[in-house]
Amino acid sequence: MIQWGWLLAKRRAVAAVRWPGPWTRGEAVSWSGKNRALRIAPTQQDVEDMLARAHASYLVKRVPKDALLFWEGEPHENHYYLAEGLVEVFTVDCAGRKKSVDFYRPGSFFGFQILLDDNLPMTTARACEDSLLLAIPKDSYFKALHGCPDFADVTVRNLFGLLAMQTREVINSSFYVAAQRVPLLLLELARDAQEAGAQDEEGIVLPYGNGEIAEMLGVSRNSVTASVSRLQSQGVVEKRRNSMRVVDLDKLREIAYLERE
C-alpha cells in the first residue's frame, strides 16, 4: 500500500533541495569503483540494435535540465538507457537531507525497479543537464532480456557494477569515519576523472563542491570541509568555487592508503 502522506512529505523535501551549479558533460563521474566494472559501455546504436533483435519497443526521450524522471516510492514502469547528458539518482528524507546515490553518464542503464513486482524506485532520478534517453517499458525490457543474449549480458554487468559500488560504500562507511572516507572517495573520483580526460596541466578537475561530496558520503558538510581543508594545506587539492582540483595524485593515493590501515 502506498503511504501518500509519506510521499507528499518526500515530494516537499525534494522540491526544497537546492540543486548544484551547472555540470560539464564528460567531467562528472560515478564513484566506488562502479565504472571499472562497466568499462565497456554500449552505444545508443548498440542498444537499439539489441532491442530490435528482440522485437522490443522503446521511446526516445529528450528531457530538459532538472526534469525528474521518477520519484522515490512511486511506481514507475520504465527502464532507461542514457545516450546523452547526465542523470543523478538520490534520496531525500523528510527533513530535506539529501544523499546522492550515483551519477549516470552516457552509456549507463538505470531504473532497475522494474525488476520488482511493485515497480517502486528506491531513489529519485533527476537530469543534471539536457539529456537524451531511451525509455524501455517493463514488458519490452523483459522481452529483450529473454530474447537477446547480448542484452542479458549487459544487464548482468550493470547489476554487478551497482553491487560492487554499494558493497564498497558499505565497507567504507562501516570501517572509516568521515575524515578517512573523504580522501578515499576523492581518489576514486580522481581516477575516473583522469580516465574520462578531465585533466589539464594543473591537475585533475573534480566538478564537485563540499556539499556534493557530503551528499555522496552521507555525512555533514562541516566534516567534508574540515577534511578538504586539511588536504589543501598538505598540497593535495586546490579548492575552487563548486569544484576542486587534485594537484598531487600520488600524495592523495598515499594518504588514502594510509587511511585504510
Buried (B, 14 or more C-beta within 10 A) or exposed (E): EEEEEEBEBBBEBBEEBEEBEEBEBBBBBBBBBBBBBBEEBBEBEBBBBBBEBBEBBBEEBEBEBEBEBBBBBBBBBBBBBBBBBBBBBBBBEEEEBBBBBBBBBBBBBBBBBBBEEEBBBEBBBBBBBBBBBBBBBBEBBBBBBEBBEBBBEBBEBBBEBBEBBBEBBEEBBEEBEBBBBBBBBBBBBBBBBBEBEBBEEEBBBBBBBBBBBBBBBBBEBEBBBBBBEBBBEEEBBBBEEBBBBBBBBEBBBBBBEEBEE
